[in-house]
Amino acid sequence: MKLPFFLARKFVAAETLEAALPVVESINANGLRTTFDKLGEYVSDRGVATSAKEEYITLIRTLDAAEGRIDRNISIKLSMLGQKIDEAFCVDNLHEVLTVAKETGTFVRLDMEGTDITESTLTIFERVYPEYRDHVGVVLQAYLKRTREDIDRMCELQARVRLCKGAYSEPEALAWQDMSTIRDRFLEYMEVLVSKGRFPGIATHDDILIDATRKYVAENGVSTDRFEFQMLYGLRSETQESLAKEGFGMRVYVPFGDQWFPYYSRRLRERKENVWFILSTMFKR
Ligand SMILES: Cc1cc2nc3c(=O)[nH]c(=O)nc-3n(C[C@H](O)[C@H](O)[C@H](O)COP(=O)(O)OP(=O)(O)OC[C@H]3O[C@@H](n4cnc5c(N)ncnc54)[C@H](O)[C@@H]3O)c2cc1C
């Protein structure tokens, strides 16, 4: 059964690329940066992975054709490119995407997914990174117990990292479960990334983490062009705009596409307010 799209509209720009383009264009026109994400994950069929690769390439070419009105910046999932089918096949697909990204001056962020593919994602990233240094970046999740080492691993490479808390359900053996520990880890990694990393993305809607980042960069003389904040489309839009007005880089992650259900359910799981929002939308119709 397919749920109606109006349920997801708060978090997902549109179901098609054509309908999503004006949404990102207006966010960019408002002084915010964007990263565009074609929704979908965990593909188990080679044909579907090949189509996903073609769609990512079409997306990059479409942004390029917008001639600067839209950021040349996208987020992709390796599980869409066949990572769970065959890593070599996935790497070939990724090379094709990154070749077009390099040719058009586009930045491609590899989203981080579940722990079944964390190490594979970082290994694939390290394989392609030397050839596409300015065009590919990765994500690290503060809730994972392994992340301290991954932070050092990525700082050593001077790879561009997006730091987030982590959105998947993971077992206690692999991931911290309580919010105060996750926040502490996030802050520890934020400090390393803004001091020693290369243009990290601090991806959170959490005021405690945003305020601590602002305090840390002010006290340590880290200029605002050394990092950026990142938030999701549809969440805390006023805060996004006010941080941008204060002079911080603010990038909005804008998802689109008809495969929106897993992304949408992660957003509902994160905050009860999101569930209330959806319920009120339903009752307003
Ligand atoms: C740009 C971006 C990219 C991401 N990429 C990935 C990825 O690749 N892999 C992955 O696993 N996860 C990713 N995530 C999701 C991330 O891991 C978290 O699951 C998600 O951001 C929720 O954590 P949070 O820190 O934003 O705030 P939460 O933990 O949801 O909330 C903490 C506190 O922040 C405040 N707050 C949060 N939302 C709101 C709101 N809407 N209005 C008012 N106050 C609010 C409240 O005080 C709340 O108690 C990404 C997140 C962002 C922003």
The ligand as an ORCA input file, in Angstrom:
! r2SCAN-3c Opt
* xyz 0 1
  C      21.768     17.822      6.999
  C      21.589     16.517      7.719
  C      22.052     15.360      7.129
  C      21.914     14.139      7.787
  N      22.486     13.018      7.241
  C      22.440     11.852      7.919
  C      23.124     10.694      7.463
  O      23.781     10.688      6.415
  N      23.034      9.556      8.204
  C      22.334      9.514      9.380
  O      22.312      8.469     10.036
  N      21.664     10.611      9.830
  C      21.693     11.763      9.137
  N      21.037     12.859      9.629
  C      20.072     12.711     10.754
  C      20.750     12.847     12.096
  O      21.594     11.744     12.316
  C      19.710     12.907     13.222
  O      18.968     11.725     13.222
  C      18.746     14.079     13.122
  O      19.383     15.235     12.661
  C      18.117     14.362     14.505
  O      19.086     14.800     15.431
  P      19.240     16.349     15.824
  O      20.577     16.522     16.425
  O      18.992     17.159     14.607
  O      18.105     16.687     16.849
  P      17.144     15.750     17.740
  O      17.984     14.754     18.467
  O      16.027     15.240     16.876
  O      16.560     16.784     18.749
  C      17.338     17.292     19.843
  C      16.795     18.608     20.305
  O      16.927     19.588     19.269
  C      15.816     20.448     19.255
  N      15.054     20.273     18.004
  C      15.215     19.272     17.096
  N      14.360     19.416     16.070
  C      13.631     20.509     16.342
  C      12.579     21.189     15.661
  N      12.077     20.753     14.496
  N      12.074     22.312     16.225
  C      12.544     22.768     17.403
  N      13.543     22.151     18.089
  C      14.073     21.064     17.573
  C      14.985     20.067     20.452
  O      15.420     20.812     21.559
  C      15.318     18.605     20.630
  O      15.080     18.113     21.909
  C      21.227     14.094      9.020
  C      20.760     15.258      9.614
  C      20.948     16.483      8.995
  C      20.485     17.715      9.683
*
